[in-house]
Amino acid sequence: MPISLRSVLISICLSLCLSLGLPGTGGADTSLQVNIYGPGQSRINAYLPAPRPVSADQAQGAIPSRVEDLSRILQEDLSFLPFMHFVSTEDILGQDEVRRLSEDDIDFKRFQLSKVDLLLTMKWSSSDQGREQVELRAFDVYSGDMIIGRGYVLRNEDHVEQASRRFCAGLMDKLTGRSGFYTSELAFVRKTEKDKDIYACTPQGRSLRPLVDLDGYCLSPAWSGDGRKLAMSFVGQERHELLVWDSESESIHRTTLPGNTIISPAYWPGNGWVISVAPRKSPDIFRLNDDLSLGDPLVEHWAIDISPHFDAQGESMVFVSSRFGNPHIFLRHMDSGEVERISFEGTYNTNPSISPDGRFVAYSRLIKGQGHRIIVYDRQKNSERQVTFGPGNDEDPSWGPDSYFLAFSSDRTGSYQLYVSTRHADEAKKIPTGRGAAASPAWRTNVD
Amino acid sequence: MRTYVRMMVFGVFFFMILVALQGCARKQVGSGSESLAADQATGYQTDGSQMGGTGEGAQQMTPEEMEEFRLQEEKRRKAAEAEQAAKEKLRQEVVQNLNERIHFAFDSYELRSEARQTLKDKAEIMDENREIDLVIEGHCDERGTDEYNLALGERRARAAYEFLVLLGIDPDRMNIISYGEERPLDPESNEQAWAKNRRCEFRVAQE
């Protein structure tokens, strides 16, 4: 028995030594790691010096504008990571020498003493006026290891934004194991002077463009599982319609449904579209057939039942029901049909969004004297916490593909705008979406 | 005998003269009838100008007669316009009465007593004006979410619809639509504005 125990211990030790010694390819082998799902996040101090030319011949010339833009955009995009904190050059030991930084001979101790964890470098070369080559690298200051290195060719402004997004996605993947924040897109409702239209942009507010512009109110956008189609309810002059926009053909399919009201379409993974309509007395939740005709009911009640939303596996559906007199959040287990109440506090809980991993339910609660606030309910711990604190109203929470980021709309600055926070209640950061109020963000995954 | 024959010849001659005189009189009356027929066949525009026809009768109308006819037509036209205006005014009053809004409490679609009275008035008007169909719009204040407010607006419109059905109005004469919080009556963000915006509006359906 003692021999056996000793053998087991030796085996474990050997396994540990081998696993630590073997080079890896993913984020797990990088010493600089951030557990975004842990109870307390790390804080990373990052430093990005000015871009440097590859050859000394170009050192005297001005930095090309696209390279300068990439440096600025890269820092802005990375600043959306709540654990990322950029250190200014003034806080680095030996500022002048830092400005002449060369990747071949980096004095990491200087940065260690300046409490920098992550060093980013950018080198550029330009063979002609219309084209720049850029090399981006990220180093773990304490180990001196390169975490990620990528090269990009810049020919236009779109390339600049794409280069930033791709590098950020790669870096976030190395640090956290997730990259969805930089490979996704948000559709949202933009209020114009006469109606409401659907726009899209990245979660960092880039590549802003209109998707659907009709004479009426486009509301509640929701992406299909593959991100190809976007459904929305449309309130026209005389009736409600269901619109489905196809991103490939850029065409709109319009249809009406029994009853007078069409509210809050959602996509049920593996099963198609789901919608709230009122063919009889009150809005209930129905599944739609492939031809968008009304299918079987999923929730039927005399009260208002709206706002369905599903996890990535399609196992759970959260929705709003006023069956107890006021709007509250409920969860339906799709296999058994059992309905579970989620919200108990307050008298006005709406806009539920269940995280793709199915663990968290975010929703908006009206708190007396304050306004609407975002609440996150943890199904594993059976507990909830407030993650936004106004001022004004915080509404329309929508989980990112990593079940970490949370986009929402808020009128804290006067008109409704989009913001992004995390399930840890990190400080909300505004997503620039241009003129006009913006609301109802909906994530589209795997854009790139 | 000779005297008797003379009297007979004289009588026949007298009768012939009498018949000839009667024929002339008939011809004059007949000319008058033809003239009247021509007048009827000739139309006049409301401003009195000649519109068409053979002109035979018009040629036979004197300027005084034409002026008199024009004045009569003008009078008749004004009377018709006045009647139409009165009908339109009545319709506007009906529409205005039908347009009267009803209001609701926060997060509620329950009909208050004053709302029920307003709906009773509407039912009476609709009963008297069966050619009128109604669109009932449900609206909410800006608080709350778009989706819940769409549902709440639907319930408000449906509450009014069902009450009117109970009062005997044909359901096929009414349609409902919810605009949620999209069309506020008062864009301000205060209690007074919110109270105004939690409402049902009624409009006559366009044919």
Interface residues (C-beta under 8 A of the other chain):
Chain A: V189 K196 Y217 L219 S220 S233 V235 E238 R239 H240 N260 T261 I263 S264 S276 A278 K281 S282 P283 I304 I306 S307 V320 N326 P327 T347 Y348 T350 N351 S364 L366 N393 E395 D396 A439 S440
Chain B: D107 V135 R143 G144 T145 D146 E147 Y148 L150 A151 L152 E154 R155 A157 R158 N175 I176 I177 S178 Y179 G180 E182
